Amino acid sequence: MLYFEDLKLGAKFNTPEHTVTAEEIITFGREFDPQPFHTDVEAAKPTLFGQLVASGWHTAAISMGLMVRGNMGLDGGVIGQGVDDLRWPRPVLPGDTLRVVMEITELNPEPSRTGRGKIKLHCRTLNQVGKPVQEMTAKLLIGRRPSSAEAAEGRPA
């Protein structure tokens, strides 16, 4: 597991891949974004997209799941404080295979009494041909390495 002290400006991290199915697009769309281009293959044909596409919020949810399962491995988990500049430059289609590439763009140690530091993480969700389907900058709280006394007592920093 990585602590704030292990992270370096410009460090990059990757995630596993996820192939999006029409069924999951429709299921998510019906529950959370019930528009015809997210919920019905036939009803999507006369829309702007001309076919079934994933909701941007579905893309964000998939991206989050991939980030948690990625190789960044933060101690204490991925604790978000917000997102800047979230955008979806192209739609996610059934059969697209997504992965996320993350890069640390800012490190802020915060006062040591908090036991946390803050980072900004530029995240690009890419499809199978390397084209971005989502871009954002995540602001995260990251656990600091416990002092030797705290570690010996088994308590967090």
N, C-alpha and C positions, 0 to 999 in steps of 0.2 A: 504494500500500500504506500502511496505517496503522500507526503506532507508538504506544506507550503515551502519549507526550506529545500525540498528536492526539485522544485520547479524552476525553470530558466526561461527568460524572455526569448521568444522565438521557437520554443520547443513545440514539436508537432506530435499529435496522437491520432490514431486511426481506430476504426470500429469494425466489427464484423459487417456482413451484408445482409440485406433483407429484400426478398422479392415480393412485390405488392401484387395481390390478386384482385380480380374484379369483385369477388365476394366480400373481401374485407373493405374495399372502397364503399360498396353499397351498404354494408352493415354500419360502418362509421357514419356515412352520410345520412342514413335514415335516423340514426340516434342524435347526431350532433350538428349536422349541416344539411338539412333536408331540401336541397335544390336538385332539380332534375338531372343536371350533369354529374351529380354525385350519387344518385340513387337508382337510376334506371338507364340501361343501355340504349333502349329505343328512344326514350324521351330526351336523351342527351344529344341525339343526332342533329336536331335543328338549332341547337344552342351555339354560342360563340365557339365552343371547343369542338363541336361536331362529333364528340364521342365521350364516353365515360372518363372522368378524371377524378383524382383524389382531392378532397378538401385540403386547403393549405393547413388547416388545423390538424388534419390526419397526418400530413407530412411532418408537422412539428412533433406530434406524438411519437411517430415512428423514429424520428431523429433523436428524441430524448431517450427512447429505449435503447437505441444503438449506442448513444453516448455512455449510458450507464454500463453497457456490456463491453465497451471499448477498452483499449489498453492503457487508459489514463490511470485507472485504479486509485481514486482518491480516498484517503482514510476518512471515514465518516460519511462518505457518499457525495453525491453531486447536489449541493445546496445552493439553489438559485436565489439571487436577489433581484433579478430583472433581466430584460433583454432589450437591446438597442438594435435599431435598423433591421428588423425582421422583414424579409422580402422573399417572394416566390417568383423567380424569373421565368420559370416554365412549369407547365403542369406535370404531375406524376400520373402516368398511364398504367393500366393493368399490364403486368409483366415487367415493369421497370424494376431494376435491382438497385437499391440505394445503399450508400455508405456515407459516413461522415468523417471529414478531416477537420481536426481542431488545432488551432495555433494560439499559444499564449501571447497576447499583445500588451498586457500590462500586469505588473505585480505591485501590490500595495500591502506592506507588512502589517498595518494597523497596530495599535498599541498592544504590547505583548500580553497585557492582562486579559484580553479577550480570548486568548487561546486560538485565534483565527487570523488568517490573512485574507486578502481579497485579490481576485484575479479577473482580468477580462480575457475572454476566450473567443476568438473568431472561429465560427463554425460554418462549414460549407457542406451541405448535403448534396452529394453527386449521384447521378444516375449511372447506368452501366457503360455509357460512352464518355463519362467524365464531365458531363454538362451539369452545372449547378441547378438544382430544383428548389433549394432553400439556402439563404444566407442570413446569418445573424451574429450579433456579438452578445455573448452571455456574460453576466456579472455573477461570479460565484464566491461563496465563503469557503475557505479551505482550512482544515485543521492544521495547527502548528505542531511541530514535533514536541512531545512531552519532555520536560526536564528529566534528568535521571532520577531525582527524588520522586517526582510524580509517577514516573513509569514503575518505580519500585513499589509504590503504594497502590498501583493499579488504577489510578484515577486519571482522567483526561487533563490536558494542559489548561 
